[in-house]
């Protein structure tokens, strides 16, 4: 796939755009201009690490499990999307920390519960033993519960957001809708219902949009709440972009799962196939799956055209997401 | 215990107070004046039934499980406390529906996850098979997740609350804090940690306050957000009342569990003892446990004195809660 994703051109234009710092980029030491996303990855880890209860606070095991699940070395794609949308819309990243943190906590919760023996029964995640392997099943259930509650507590208690309670409520509503029974959790239920029978492509895309797409869209959608009233068109376009990138991301994830070996992803691979879950490449073949991911990527990109050069952070990030190594 | 709980006196005074309708009591057909709480129990079930996604919406099994867990015939004590606080503070119950519904959803989620095989492994709840028995373990995990997310979505999307986003954010923060790792979920983790060793009474009360007391306090605390700025003293007193009633309630629950038979509670009894969990009567004996519940009840009541006759709905409810049959 790498060869087929269009390279970003006009390097000079892009560098110039990236040198124009977003409102809060300076406090990141100009890191937003770097070609990788480590500055924001560092930022969100530090932010969550400071906000989450310490291991030294009772209940110790629970807080330890929560930190283990939330502060691992993931790519933090959802927070990155939130911050990148912020760069595009010129929003100070301090206004986005709670949103980026909350979406990461929801993602972390979903992984902990997904990995449970009664669910996917995975023992390895990002190269480390899963939470229930380390802390036992009861603590893993509770840690997942606490992580998702923490997401809403973070949004409700954030000092920046509390100054604009309207934005705060909107963001909480967006995150809850994306995570709930009509969003991510519903997607997981559809995933279970789909086991053992062959879904159609339409059904699978619906499932994927819920399971992965909605939370990815919420990452950008929450950032947009700062600009929603001022610019509803931008919000709509960015939501369309996010939906497509979310679906492309999940198809890409399928492809990685389908092709990769344990060594390169750090997950127990083939678990989806072992569990007889439908996957995109399983349903239509690797070639058509790649083609669909590319198509979604192209559509997503074209939705950013209205932004001109300002769209570059999101373009770069979409590129980063969809070009992950197979 | 029934004999030792002070009977409400001055029936004439009380009836007069109850005939003075709270702001929204008229729409309840004057039901708030009835001596039982069925009007509000009906109200909250109807409210949640209308708000939760129907069974006919995909994912069908998940939505069916959610409704099974949330709409069972419980006592709905937490919503009742919310509405009763509203009567005391003269808040229209329409302003409390989302809060009452949200705390009930959090309670329902906690029961679903508590009953899981990896947790208490209970097969019966309120006389019905538990969610995982009916829908399987994966769906039960997801239904619990969706229920807790729904609680926050309900608060964030409620039309009445959205007109006062400051109250909305406060309520969300109160509920999240009460449910999270420093509240209910943390209490459950302490419960697990306490298995196999004898906690002190101080430790057990701390555990109980987290596991049960915090959510009960939140039921009243959320209602208080409508009056918090106007009357911080009332909020403080009512929070103190709720904390004590919450602890008394849990000790009472222990006593019921300790003494009762399967037939009268509809739960598989003695499961706490079988699991070697510490209980209040197990630690100090039935007599001292009853005495402590009474002491907490008396303290709670005295905290309402400042309200005069207006406190009657909360007094009645506390009485109802603590006088549940052994």
Interface residues (C-beta under 8 A of the other chain):
Chain A: X53 X57 X58 X59 X60 X61 X62 X63 X66 X109 X113 X116 X117 X118 X119 X137 X138 X139 X141 X142 X144 X145 X146 X148 X149 X150 X152 X153 X155 X156 X157 X161 X162 X165 X166 X168 X169 X170 X172 X173 X176 X177 X179 X180 X181 X182 X185 X186 X188 X189 X190 X192 X193
Chain B: X53 X57 X58 X59 X60 X61 X62 X63 X66 X109 X113 X116 X117 X118 X119 X137 X138 X139 X141 X142 X144 X145 X146 X148 X149 X150 X152 X153 X155 X156 X157 X161 X162 X165 X166 X168 X169 X170 X172 X173 X176 X177 X179 X180 X181 X182 X185 X186 X188 X189 X190 X192 X193
